[in-house]
Amino acid sequence: MLVPSKITTSKLFVIDTNVILHDAGCIRNFEENDVVIPIVVLEELDQFKKGNDDVNFQARAFLRSVDELTGDALSSEGVAIGHGLGSIRLVLGAEPHPHLAKAFLADCPDHRILNVALSLQEQEAPRPVVLVTKDTNLRMKAKSFGLTAQDYSTDKVESFDKLYTGKRLIEDLPQESLVAFSTDGGRVPAESLSDITAPIANENFILRTGSRSILATYKATERVFVRIDRASASNIQPRNAEQSFALRALMDDDIKLVSLVGQAGSGKTLLALAAALECRSRYRQTLLARPIVPLSNKDLGFLPGDIDAKLDPYMQPLYDNLAVICPGKGDGSSSQRGQEFLQANRVEITPLAYIRGRSLHKVFFIIDEAQNLTPHEIKTIITRAGEGTKIVFTGDIHQIDHPYLDSLSNGLSYLIHRMVGQPVYGHVSLEKGERSELAELASKLL
């Protein structure tokens, strides 16, 4: 009986530049399959070598790793990536594919990468050849030529329906279960509530029996359910159960990492800012940031003024929320009043482009619009946290402006998926808009 050789059982993956800029270690995520890097990809990476943005670090890290793997020379057969992994090889190019030449008049890096993949498909047959790219348009072009094309999904959440929401509704509880929260400071041991199965650390619950209900959260380290009482922060009061859950997580010093997701107007940023100002005596400083899409957009450098003036247009939503918390008096623009308020309350707006290398101690750090961050950028931010620091990510995973991210591959979804169950992590999905009746109607119908 003949045993199929590796060349007929393993695949050949052709990697696009945007995959490498997304994850410099991508070549180690293809198991025993082989990886091809078209020479035009190296040419594109050469344009990203210099700079302090995340893509620049990814480009340099990839080039260094490939240089270490290849040594002094690289044969046409490639070199092994590592134990249990396939090989990596560089392809200098190929004769223009006739079908490609007929379809496209313009020559560009995407078409050269596609040309390499089509040529390899013919040369390596019947071995499967797959083009891996985060560019949806390039994937569609490849499929139109009969070439298999896939997104890079290693750090992609499996399903949106399975994404953790941070809350659960438990109905038809025995009356005595709710009565138990009236004693001992609203703390009930987990074993006393057998109706709640497999609670997760810092998971929130709406407990209901008949017309009566209470809100509670689960403290995994103590194995108790704790009643959530009505509270406020900086004169901001929750308007629904989800906002109460969010405010509790934001005010709990034992929870070092919080993520809040929800549609526009659900109160994510407002609650985070209100909690930060309420807790400012417990922290050395409050930092505010939001990514500029793409992160550290080069257009930032052409705006007039110093760094504060350059950031000001992008931070206007934060000033709007501050105006709700502490309405300004007198004349002056909202951004001017916002800056005066920030200075008086030790609140600083910082660009994410310069977060790498910092060490943040005893800081309340809010990152708004976090759905536009990649998983690697999320990791970079969180690893800046020193002792006593709390990090809050807010965003709407359905409203993504990044060209290579979607609701399942963005850093915020990745964070929620990976951090579930950690005692220092809390998450709440806010479902109801509270900005205004008009804003809520627009979110539903438009």
C-alpha positions in Angstrom: 0.0 0.0 0.0 1.4 3.3 -1.1 1.7 6.1 1.5 0.9 9.6 0.1 3.9 11.8 0.2 3.9 15.2 2.0 3.6 17.1 -1.2 0.2 15.7 -1.9 -1.1 15.9 1.7 0.1 19.3 2.9 -0.9 22.7 1.5 1.1 25.6 0.1 0.1 29.0 1.6 1.0 32.2 -0.3 1.1 35.0 2.2 0.0 38.6 1.5 1.7 41.7 3.0 -1.2 42.7 5.1 -1.2 39.3 7.0 2.4 39.9 8.0 1.7 43.5 9.1 -1.2 42.1 11.2 0.9 39.3 12.8 4.6 39.1 12.4 4.6 35.5 13.7 2.0 34.3 11.2 4.3 31.8 9.5 4.3 29.6 12.6 0.5 29.2 12.5 0.2 27.0 9.4 1.1 23.7 11.1 2.9 21.2 8.8 2.0 23.2 5.7 4.6 25.1 3.7 4.6 28.9 3.3 5.5 31.0 0.3 6.5 34.7 0.5 6.5 36.4 -2.9 9.4 38.8 -3.4 7.0 41.7 -3.9 5.9 41.2 -0.3 9.4 41.9 0.9 9.4 45.0 -1.3 6.3 46.2 0.3 7.6 45.4 3.8 10.6 47.6 3.0 8.3 50.6 3.0 7.2 49.8 6.6 10.6 49.3 8.2 10.9 52.8 9.6 8.5 54.3 12.1 6.9 53.7 15.5 3.5 52.5 14.5 2.5 48.9 15.2 2.8 48.0 11.5 6.4 49.1 11.5 7.2 46.9 14.5 5.5 44.0 12.8 7.4 44.5 9.6 10.8 44.6 11.3 10.0 41.6 13.5 9.0 39.5 10.5 12.1 40.5 8.5 14.4 39.6 11.4 12.7 36.3 12.0 13.0 35.3 8.3 16.6 36.4 8.2 17.4 34.2 11.2 15.6 31.2 9.6 17.3 31.5 6.2 20.9 31.9 7.4 23.4 32.8 4.7 21.4 31.5 1.7 17.9 30.3 0.8 17.4 27.5 -1.7 14.4 27.1 -3.9 13.2 24.3 -1.6 13.0 26.7 1.3 14.0 26.1 4.9 12.2 24.5 7.9 10.3 26.9 10.1 10.5 24.7 13.2 9.7 21.4 14.7 6.4 20.1 13.5 6.0 22.9 11.1 6.5 23.2 7.3 9.1 25.2 5.4 9.2 28.8 4.1 10.5 29.8 0.7 10.7 33.0 -1.2 9.5 33.2 -4.8 11.2 35.8 -7.0 8.3 36.0 -9.4 6.7 34.3 -12.4 5.9 34.9 -16.0 2.7 36.9 -16.3 -0.2 34.5 -16.2 -2.3 34.8 -19.5 -5.6 35.0 -17.7 -4.3 37.6 -15.4 -2.9 39.7 -18.2 -6.3 39.7 -20.0 -8.3 40.6 -16.9 -6.1 43.5 -15.5 -4.3 46.2 -17.4 -2.6 47.8 -14.4 0.4 46.3 -12.7 0.4 46.5 -8.9 1.7 44.5 -5.9 -1.7 42.7 -5.4 -1.7 41.4 -9.0 1.9 40.3 -8.7 1.1 38.3 -5.6 -1.9 36.8 -7.3 0.2 36.0 -10.3 2.7 34.0 -8.1 -0.2 32.1 -6.5 -1.7 31.2 -9.9 1.6 30.0 -11.2 2.3 27.9 -8.1 -1.2 26.4 -8.5 -0.3 25.1 -11.9 3.3 24.0 -10.9 2.3 22.3 -7.7 -0.8 20.5 -8.9 -2.5 18.4 -7.4 -1.1 20.0 -4.2 -3.6 22.6 -2.8 -2.4 26.2 -3.1 -4.1 28.8 -0.9 -3.7 32.6 -1.0 -4.0 34.1 2.5 -4.9 37.8 2.6 -6.9 40.1 4.8 -7.8 42.1 1.7 -11.4 41.1 0.8 -11.1 42.5 -2.8 -7.9 40.4 -3.5 -9.7 37.3 -2.1 -12.5 37.8 -4.5 -10.1 38.4 -7.4 -8.3 35.1 -6.6 -11.6 33.1 -6.4 -12.6 34.5 -9.8 -9.6 32.7 -11.2 -10.4 29.4 -9.4 -7.8 30.0 -6.7 -8.6 29.2 -3.1 -8.3 32.4 -1.0 -8.8 32.7 2.7 -8.7 35.3 5.4 -6.0 35.0 8.2 -8.2 33.7 11.0 -5.8 32.5 13.7 -6.8 35.3 16.1 -10.4 35.5 14.9 -13.3 34.7 17.2 -15.2 31.6 16.1 -18.7 33.0 16.1 -20.3 36.3 17.1 -23.2 34.4 18.7 -20.8 32.7 21.0 -19.1 35.9 22.1 -19.4 36.4 25.9 -21.9 39.1 26.9 -21.1 39.4 30.6 -24.7 39.0 31.7 -27.4 36.4 32.2 -31.1 36.4 33.0 -32.3 33.8 35.5 -36.0 33.6 35.9 -38.5 31.7 38.1 -36.1 31.6 41.1 -37.6 30.4 44.4 -38.7 33.4 46.5 -36.2 32.5 49.3 -33.3 32.9 46.9 -34.0 36.6 46.5 -34.8 37.0 50.1 -31.3 35.7 50.9 -29.8 38.8 49.3 -31.4 41.0 52.0 -29.0 39.7 54.7 -25.3 39.5 55.2 -24.7 42.7 53.1 -26.3 41.2 50.0 -23.8 38.3 49.8 -25.0 34.8 49.1 -22.7 31.7 48.8 -22.7 30.1 45.4 -23.8 26.7 46.8 -27.1 28.3 48.0 -28.1 29.2 44.4 -28.1 25.9 42.7 -30.3 27.3 39.9 -27.4 29.2 38.6 -25.1 26.8 36.7 -21.4 27.3 36.0 -21.1 31.0 36.9 -18.1 32.8 35.4 -15.8 35.2 37.3 -17.4 38.7 37.4 -20.4 37.5 35.4 -23.6 39.6 36.1 -27.1 38.3 36.7 -30.6 39.6 36.5 -32.3 37.3 39.1 -36.1 37.3 38.8 -39.0 35.7 40.5 -42.5 36.8 39.6 -42.6 40.6 39.5 -39.5 41.0 41.8 -35.9 41.1 40.5 -32.5 42.0 41.8 -29.1 42.5 40.1 -26.0 40.5 41.3 -22.5 39.6 40.2 -20.4 36.6 40.9 -17.1 36.9 42.8 -15.2 33.8 41.8 -12.4 34.2 44.3 -14.9 34.1 47.2 -17.5 31.9 45.5 -20.3 34.3 46.4 -23.0 36.2 44.6 -23.0 39.9 45.5 -26.1 42.2 45.2 -25.6 45.2 43.0 -27.3 48.3 44.6 -28.2 51.4 42.7 -25.2 53.7 42.6 -23.9 56.8 40.8 -20.6 58.2 39.6 -19.9 61.9 39.1 -23.6 62.6 39.1 -24.2 60.0 36.4 -26.8 57.3 37.3 -27.3 54.1 35.4 -30.6 53.9 33.4 -30.8 50.2 32.9 -29.4 46.9 34.2 -26.5 46.7 31.8 -25.3 50.2 32.8 -25.5 49.2 36.5 -23.3 46.1 35.7 -20.9 48.3 33.8 -20.6 50.9 36.6 -20.0 48.2 39.2 -17.1 46.7 37.2 -15.6 50.2 36.5 -15.7 51.1 40.3 -14.4 47.7 41.5 -10.6 48.0 42.2 -10.3 44.2 42.1 -11.2 44.3 38.4 -8.1 45.6 36.6 -9.4 45.1 33.0 -12.8 46.1 31.8 -14.4 45.9 28.3 -17.7 47.6 27.4 -19.3 47.1 24.0 -22.5 48.4 22.6 -24.2 50.5 20.0 -23.8 54.3 19.7 -25.4 56.1 22.6 -25.5 53.1 25.0 -23.3 55.0 27.5 -20.0 53.2 27.2 -17.6 56.2 27.1 -19.8 58.3 29.4 -19.8 55.6 32.2 -16.1 55.0 31.9 -15.3 58.7 32.2 -17.7 59.2 35.1 -16.2 56.2 37.0 -12.7 57.5 36.3 -13.5 60.9 37.7 -15.3 59.4 40.7 -12.3 57.2 41.5 -9.6 59.7 40.7 -8.4 60.0 44.3 -7.4 56.3 44.1 -5.3 56.7 41.0 -2.3 58.8 40.3 -3.6 59.9 36.9 -6.4 59.3 34.4 -5.4 58.7 30.7 -7.8 58.9 27.7 -7.0 57.6 24.2 -8.8 56.6 21.1 -7.2 55.1 17.9 -7.0 57.2 14.8 -8.0 55.0 11.9 -5.6 53.7 10.7 -3.8 53.8 14.0 -1.4 56.7 14.0 -2.6 58.0 10.7 0.1 59.9 8.9 -2.4 62.7 8.2 -1.9 63.6 11.9 1.4 65.2 11.1 -0.1 67.7 8.7 -2.4 69.3 11.2 -1.2 72.6 12.6 0.0 73.2 16.1 1.5 71.0 18.8 0.5 67.5 19.7 -2.5 68.6 21.7 -3.7 70.7 18.8 -3.2 67.8 16.4 -5.2 65.4 18.6 -8.0 67.8 19.4 -10.3 67.0 16.4 -10.1 63.3 17.1 -10.8 63.7 20.9 -13.9 65.9 20.5 -16.2 62.9 21.4 -14.4 62.7 24.7 -15.0 66.4 25.4 -18.7 65.9 24.5 -19.0 63.3 27.2 -17.1 65.4 29.7 -19.6 68.2 29.0 -22.4 65.9 30.0 -20.7 64.9 33.3 -19.7 68.5 34.2 -21.5 71.1 32.1 -19.2 74.0 31.3 -20.1 77.6 32.4 -19.4 80.7 30.5 -18.0 81.2 27.0 -15.5 79.2 25.1 -15.6 76.1 22.9 -16.4 72.7 24.3 -12.8 71.5 23.6 -11.4 74.6 25.4 -13.6 73.9 28.4 -12.8 70.2 28.1 -9.0 70.9 28.2 -9.4 73.2 31.3 -11.4 70.4 33.0 -8.8 67.8 32.1 -6.0 69.9 33.6 -7.9 70.5 36.8 -8.7 66.8 37.3 -5.3 65.3 36.4 -6.8 63.8 33.2 -4.5 63.5 30.2 -5.3 62.6 26.6 -2.5 60.5 25.1 -1.9 59.3 21.5 -1.7 55.5 21.2 1.1 55.8 18.8 3.5 56.4 21.6 2.2 53.9 24.2 4.8 51.3 23.4 7.6 51.3 25.9 5.7 53.1 28.6 5.0 51.7 32.1 1.7 52.9 33.6 1.5 52.7 37.4 -1.6 53.5 39.3 -3.4 54.9 36.2 -7.0 54.7 35.2 -6.6 54.2 31.4 -9.6 54.5 29.1 -9.3 53.5 25.4 -12.3 54.5 23.4 -13.3 53.1 19.9 -11.2 50.0 20.7 -12.9 48.0 18.0 -10.4 49.6 15.5 -7.4 48.0 17.3 -5.8 44.8 16.2 -5.3 41.9 18.7 -1.6 42.7 18.8 -2.3 46.4 19.6 -4.6 45.4 22.4 -1.9 43.2 23.8 0.6 46.0 23.5 -1.6 48.3 25.5 -2.5 45.9 28.3 1.2 44.9 28.8 1.9 48.5 29.7 -0.1 48.1 32.9 1.9 48.5 36.1 0.8 48.0 39.7 -2.5 49.6 40.6 -3.5 50.3 37.0 -7.0 49.8 35.6 -7.5 49.6 31.8 -10.9 50.1 30.2 -11.7 49.4 26.6 -14.9 50.7 25.0 -16.3 50.2 21.5 -18.9 49.0 19.1 -17.7 45.8 17.3 -20.3 46.4 14.6 -18.9 49.8 13.7 -15.4 49.1 12.4 -13.5 51.6 10.3 -10.2 49.6 9.9 -9.9 48.2 6.4 -8.6 44.8 7.5 -10.7 44.1 10.6 -14.3 42.9 11.1 -16.6 42.1 14.0 -14.8 38.8 14.6 -11.1 39.6 13.9 -10.8 43.0 15.7 -8.8 43.3 18.9 -11.8 44.0 21.2 -13.6 40.8 20.2 -10.3 38.9 20.6 -9.9 40.4 24.1 -13.4 39.4 25.2 -12.9 35.8 23.9 -9.6 35.2 25.5 -10.1 36.9 28.9 -13.4 35.3 29.8 -13.3 33.8 33.3 -10.2 35.7 34.6 -10.8 37.1 38.1 -9.3 40.5 37.1 -11.5 40.9 34.0 -15.0 42.2 33.7 -17.1 42.6 30.6 -20.6 44.0 29.8 -22.5 44.2 26.5 -24.7 47.3 26.5 -27.8 46.7 24.3 -30.0 49.7 24.8 -29.3 53.2 23.6 -29.8 56.0 26.1 -28.5 59.0 24.2 -31.9 60.0 23.0 -35.1 58.6 21.5 -34.0 59.8 18.0 -30.5 58.2 18.3 -32.1 54.9 19.5 -34.5 54.9 16.5 -31.7 55.6 14.1 -29.6 52.7 15.4 -32.5 50.3 14.9 -33.9 51.5 11.5 -30.9 53.0 9.6 
